[in-house]
Amino acid sequence: MDKQIICINWGTRYGAPYINRLYSMVARNITPPFRFVCFTDVTDGVRDEVECKPLPALRGDHPTKTLGKWGKSRLWEEGLGDLEGPVLFIDLDVAITGPLDDFFSYGTPDDVVLARNAAKPLHRLGQTSVYRFPVGKLAPILDIYAADPQGVADKYRYEQHFVTKNAPGGVVFWPRAWVRHFRIQCIPLFPFNLFMEPKRPRKAKIVIFAGSMNPPDAMAGRWWPKGDALGTWDHLKDCWQGRKGFKGYRHFLKPTRWLEDVWKE
């Protein structure tokens, strides 16, 4: 199976620094040859090894007041640049912590393979922070979504729930240990989070940062992207006052130093 990695960038939150960093993490953890393609509206500053392609048109109006990243639906088109066959999609804000080759040999080339949703472990839902699919395989669900984007978003909330429940032929999941959710599976539970640094999962290949927190926040000990770093004793009072007592303490994390060796260009 060819090793084809894709990512997507739109807007101003990420841009070239995130694209370049993801490429570097992939290159350090994969056996060549491989192809790295970014569908993006920003190309300035992106390193030459990245194949930048225009964003596919967004079908239908983007849902409003909906949490899911429905812009990812652009990648479900029948034609996706000049790509053919299975592609491995990776979010821009993940940390790659282990070898990636197994993501291309797992299952069959026709499978849609998702990470397991750590937030709802009993619901058999997938996470699209890292998932593999054959180009065009999800085109039928794109037609469903494009016919009523807001209705689909209201029903499923997140695009990954929609993919899990509607992918033609169903979905399969990566082995649990391969993909870990930083906020849910790496930060120690209260009260241990007050004393212990978030752990690096021993067998994980990718650590995802679903939600508002991303790697720079974790490295700074910051739960909220626009907040102050909270990973110091001086800020425990802010946790108490700003987040209603013990709930604030549960949102305390020590700076995650091991990410400095991983999340870099």
C-alpha positions in Angstrom: 0.0 0.0 0.0 1.4 3.4 -1.0 2.1 5.7 1.9 0.1 8.9 1.3 -0.5 11.3 4.1 -2.9 14.2 3.8 -3.8 17.1 6.0 -6.0 20.2 5.7 -5.6 23.8 6.7 -8.1 26.7 6.4 -8.3 30.0 8.2 -5.7 31.5 10.5 -5.5 29.2 13.6 -2.7 26.9 12.3 -0.9 27.8 9.0 2.6 27.1 7.8 4.3 26.5 11.2 1.8 23.6 12.0 2.0 22.2 8.5 5.8 22.2 8.6 5.9 20.7 12.0 3.6 17.9 11.1 5.6 17.1 8.0 8.8 16.9 10.1 7.2 14.6 12.7 5.9 12.3 9.9 9.3 12.2 8.2 11.1 11.2 11.4 8.6 8.3 12.0 8.0 6.7 8.6 10.0 4.5 6.2 10.3 6.3 2.9 9.1 6.7 0.2 6.0 8.6 1.2 3.9 11.4 -0.1 2.7 14.3 2.1 -0.1 16.5 0.7 -1.7 19.5 2.4 -5.0 21.0 1.1 -4.6 24.6 2.2 -5.5 28.2 1.6 -2.0 29.3 2.8 1.2 28.3 1.0 3.6 31.1 2.1 6.3 29.7 4.4 5.4 26.0 3.8 8.5 23.9 3.2 9.2 22.5 -0.3 8.7 18.9 0.6 5.0 19.5 1.3 2.7 19.2 -1.8 0.3 22.1 -1.3 -3.0 21.8 -3.2 -6.0 24.1 -3.2 -8.8 23.5 -0.8 -11.6 21.6 -2.5 -14.8 23.6 -2.6 -17.0 23.4 0.5 -20.3 21.8 -0.5 -23.2 23.6 1.1 -23.1 26.2 3.8 -20.9 25.4 6.8 -23.2 24.6 9.8 -23.5 27.3 12.4 -23.4 26.8 16.2 -22.0 23.3 15.6 -18.8 22.0 17.3 -17.7 19.6 14.6 -15.0 20.4 12.1 -17.3 20.0 9.1 -14.8 21.7 6.8 -13.1 18.3 6.7 -15.9 17.1 4.5 -14.0 18.7 1.6 -11.8 15.6 1.7 -14.6 13.2 1.0 -14.9 14.2 -2.7 -14.7 11.6 -5.4 -11.6 13.4 -6.9 -9.0 14.6 -4.4 -6.3 16.3 -6.3 -4.4 13.6 -8.2 -4.6 11.2 -5.3 -5.8 7.6 -5.7 -6.2 4.7 -3.3 -5.9 4.9 0.5 -4.8 8.1 2.2 -4.0 8.6 5.9 -5.4 11.9 7.2 -3.7 13.5 10.2 -4.8 16.6 12.1 -2.3 19.4 12.2 -2.3 19.6 16.0 -1.3 16.0 16.9 2.0 14.8 18.4 3.6 11.9 16.6 5.3 9.7 19.2 6.0 6.4 17.3 6.5 4.7 13.9 3.7 5.2 11.4 4.3 2.4 8.9 1.7 0.1 10.6 -1.1 2.7 9.8 -0.7 1.8 6.1 -0.6 -2.0 6.5 -3.4 -2.4 9.0 -6.7 -3.9 7.7 -7.4 -3.9 3.9 -6.9 -1.0 1.4 -10.6 -0.6 1.1 -11.2 -0.1 4.8 -12.2 3.2 6.5 -10.1 3.0 9.7 -10.6 5.5 12.6 -9.2 6.1 16.0 -11.5 5.2 18.9 -13.3 8.1 20.5 -11.9 8.2 24.1 -14.6 10.7 25.3 -17.4 8.1 24.6 -15.7 4.7 25.0 -19.0 2.7 25.2 -20.6 4.2 22.1 -18.3 2.7 19.4 -17.6 6.1 17.9 -14.6 7.1 15.9 -12.2 10.0 16.0 -11.1 11.6 12.7 -7.9 13.2 14.1 -6.2 10.3 12.4 -8.1 8.1 10.0 -7.5 6.2 6.7 -9.9 5.9 3.8 -9.7 5.2 0.1 -10.1 8.4 -2.0 -13.8 8.6 -3.0 -15.0 6.0 -0.6 -16.8 8.6 1.5 -18.4 10.5 -1.5 -21.8 9.0 -0.9 -22.0 10.5 2.6 -20.8 13.8 1.3 -23.9 13.8 -0.9 -26.0 13.2 2.2 -24.3 16.0 4.1 -24.4 18.5 1.2 -28.1 18.0 0.8 -28.7 19.4 4.3 -25.5 20.4 6.1 -27.2 22.0 9.1 -29.6 19.1 9.6 -26.8 16.5 9.5 -24.8 18.6 11.9 -27.7 19.0 14.3 -28.2 15.2 14.3 -24.6 14.2 14.7 -22.8 17.3 16.1 -19.4 16.1 15.0 -18.3 15.1 11.6 -16.5 12.0 13.1 -19.8 10.7 14.5 -21.3 11.1 11.0 -18.5 9.2 9.4 -18.6 6.4 12.0 -22.3 5.8 11.5 -22.6 6.3 7.8 -19.3 5.2 6.0 -20.1 2.8 3.2 -19.3 -0.7 4.4 -18.8 0.4 8.0 -15.6 1.3 9.8 -12.9 -0.5 11.7 -10.7 1.0 14.4 -6.9 1.2 15.0 -5.6 -0.8 18.0 -6.4 1.1 21.1 -2.8 1.7 22.1 -1.8 3.4 18.9 -3.7 6.6 19.3 -4.2 8.3 22.7 -6.2 11.4 23.6 -3.9 13.8 25.5 -6.6 15.5 27.7 -8.4 12.3 28.6 -5.7 9.7 28.6 -2.4 11.5 29.4 -3.2 14.0 32.1 -3.3 12.4 35.6 -6.6 12.4 37.4 -7.2 14.8 40.3 -5.4 15.1 42.7 -2.4 13.5 40.9 -2.5 16.1 38.2 -1.4 18.6 40.9 2.0 16.8 41.3 2.6 14.7 38.2 3.4 15.7 34.7 1.1 14.4 31.9 2.5 11.0 30.9 3.9 10.0 27.5 1.9 6.9 26.5 4.4 4.1 26.1 2.9 2.3 23.1 1.3 5.3 21.4 2.2 6.2 17.9 0.1 9.4 17.8 -1.2 11.6 20.6 -4.2 13.7 19.6 -5.4 17.0 21.0 -9.1 17.0 20.3 -10.8 20.0 21.8 -9.4 23.5 22.4 -6.1 22.5 24.0 -3.2 21.8 21.6 0.5 21.0 22.1 1.8 24.5 22.8 -0.8 24.8 25.6 0.2 21.4 27.0 3.9 22.4 27.0 3.0 25.6 28.8 0.8 23.9 31.4 -2.2 25.8 30.0 -5.7 24.2 29.8 -7.3 27.1 27.9 -5.5 28.4 24.8 -6.1 32.1 25.6 -5.4 31.7 29.3 -2.3 32.0 31.4 -0.1 29.0 32.0 -1.7 27.2 34.9 1.0 24.6 35.6 2.4 26.5 38.6 1.4 26.7 42.2 0.9 30.5 41.8 -2.1 29.8 39.6 -4.0 27.4 41.8 -5.9 30.3 43.3 -6.9 31.3 39.8 -8.2 27.7 39.2 -10.3 28.0 42.3 -11.7 31.4 41.6 -12.2 31.0 37.8 -13.5 27.5 37.6 -15.7 26.9 40.7 -13.5 25.2 43.2 -12.4 21.6 42.6 -13.5 21.7 39.0 -10.7 24.2 38.5 -8.2 21.9 40.2 -9.2 19.2 37.8 -8.2 21.6 35.0 -4.7 22.1 36.4 -1.8 20.5 34.5 1.9 20.6 34.9 4.0 21.7 31.8 4.4 18.7 29.5 8.2 18.6 28.9 8.4 15.5 26.8 6.4 17.2 24.1 9.3 19.5 23.5 11.3 16.5 22.1 8.4 15.4 19.9 6.4 18.4 18.6 9.1 20.2 16.7 10.3 20.8 13.2 
